[in-house]
Amino acid sequence: METLSPQEQAVLDLIDPQETVDLAGRLVQIPSLTGQEGPAISQLMATWLEEAGAQVRLQEVEPGRVNVLARLAGRGPGPRLLLNGHLDTKPVENMTIDPFAATVRAGRLYGRGACDMKAALAAQMVALKALARSGRPFGGEVLFGSEVGEEGGGWRFLDLLAALGGCDLAIIGEPTGLAVHLGQRGVFPILVRTRGRATHTGTADQGVNAIEKMARVILTLYALPCFHRVDPLWGRSPINVQEIHGGGKVTAAVPDECVANFDIRLNPDLPPETLQAAIEECLAGLRAVDPALQVEWTFRSQGGTAGGRPARWLPPDHPLVQTMAAVVTAVLGTPARLGGFPGGCAAGPLLERGIPAVICGPGDLAQAHSADEWVAIEQVVAAARVYALAALRLLPVRPPEH
């Protein structure tokens, strides 16, 4: 089992559990819905970080939408470690609790963004403060960056990264239950369209029902073997038909068109070109047995670009993964779990640029966006310890050169 050095223990002793939870609660209490985040949460974070000893900058990317940047220089040269998390949240219309009360009950903090991902932001900020108070016993720089728009309101992570001047490695605090995730799945967003022949319902047997045809297409796509392979770290590549429209042009009529919106995520073993070939083969097979089937598909735009994007990840033996696993083991007292992040996050664009990044944060992703969103308090405090210890081990002080 991993042990801590006296210096490491001294830094972790500076992390105040109550301060960590209180800060997370304050962040939850400030509405920051994606696309309309407002400056209040950014200003609170900036003031807190300045008082903690960091050099802080606010980056207004649009009126009322403000990224938060902070840096803490260590003792001498070294790499730049980025601690990152987005400050925006999903909307609150589906919630069954007060989204901004930040209620603490039975070891949990409740509210919109508690899990995704204001608890992680608080933990990163408290870790930064502990590092500053301990005399900055690391080399290089610890960077903190929190951006707007990740939840769909106009993501501005690349603006943040440019303003920071880049980084050399990163820890993204998305909710993983403090497992160390090696990267993120790829995406394959598509629209599938079926066409039929409209006729009166009374003569439906003479028409071609586009919705019925789409039902067969959906079931056949879901049955593709590539969606049933189980990877020990990543699980299955998920396929999700998340929206469907058909008929309704006139009443009492066979629908002549149906459109389905698919959100497909790609494990490392499923490159976009492989899935594209499988879809083409699947649809060709359906057309061969059903001459009345008219079906086509196309990529839909996501994040300003159209097309499939592959998974991005680090190998399990990468030094960043190994160090993070050792850190989590030391903090939790149990062996770290490795995995792959199911959704998208800032690790993707970093890994695309050759910058090593892992995802590790408090909370269960199943709670993100939920009606009663919450995070376990013990994980929030543990996350602060993980981030501080990771900085110490990833940024050792280099001996002076002679």
Steps between C-alpha positions, in 0.01 A plus 500: 500500500622850415641708785541876532822687564504745792488790254202350316318441826567858608335632184197272533460605864433854374185388319200595712206263436239751613646777287493268199133411548403860576669622181327236292169610651565865421570410138178296478299790641596722205301415185729451200282339236686419181502786251376745763750445778523862614809657658415435866646151533815599313552801725454291815756246377748772403475677836538173691804394296668839538455482876646149489820636345456428129552736209154535345353624174142521376440443129167636374434299184155653447300755699418339834696181423834490679772235517715484814878454477748468785863402535726410789873498429719244671866492595686514174437369151278208413188397312164675520221292654143609422215428742183549298124494530212684335296744707172476307216256573204346326159673536285427805150437361516126571605535864293380794709685760593865545787518249682783676441426869825299532336283762731272699327185620614149591855558377394648167501847344192553281440747218549568131868467422586333832621192315565651157723663596517769764617256767809431290560872450487556876738209557747635244485849650557371853792289377651811342466685831669220693789503256537876538484492881759223519767709329444367149714185532485412130669594175345654192148640528158387613237654275127517571253559222121499506303571185145575393280315255612138531142383554387622159485878529802581286809328637798732551770262621739576217480871583594409856790281390637773273476760776693273735772461240437127480602231746715188508263260675151519647254352745134551409268482800191350335314251724666158495451392861873578532585224255779594259359519148752471219316716249164541336292324240473621145175630351302403192193730477273412209154562355318212337209572265244257361250590229167336427186556297211690655144380468178512700500285814204316354724377218816464709586172332556695179747743659851465641528601866830683558473459878459124468806490275696707753408258778664218307806713430540590868473142620748380239754771584467422870576135423834572331774289669721806557250626757511175697873456550594560864838655574628444857572871548251670269200268498288510184497768233152647557247573229212729590216617277425815695241674285253394231250686280255360251157560355269774616487684169132416470265294712374151412795439273787256465819693580730546204810610691675423829824644637696355793784670684768257627764574763762225470815486712811314390733293715867485392430172319238663273653759264252722314588352161429148629156600624425688180573188296284289735205740463527503122509120492206478740280734296597330174387170651165648603443645153578163343219324688255794487481673160254755645756624754635847423758589764797734512722640770731793551716647772346778702701792631620476859726755660523690174636206301337212315637149487614226732781558747701212647555427866797672660683331784828425673630144542469361855879500539535871419688684780207737562258210539739310725566802721131581532420139587766506772365831632141378517615179670693700760207732575219243505696210647362264237637412153409757238252401230574573135237567238399701197282810528158433345433857387692787350711753690810716475726195491402448137640822350806473724579145389437599138778757544739246650460627856468213752176524695299279733153537650457457875238667716245455776148376433320245288433596138153345533417787738604767251200681347265303730181619668656490847866550415739436788858414587641311799679741732776253586589482132522877470751518785693201366515667158669807650764272649543317169556823304750639752698176521495461122655845460780410742583175321457621144699819559805406706746774586802460277847527656696803383718446195876547538 
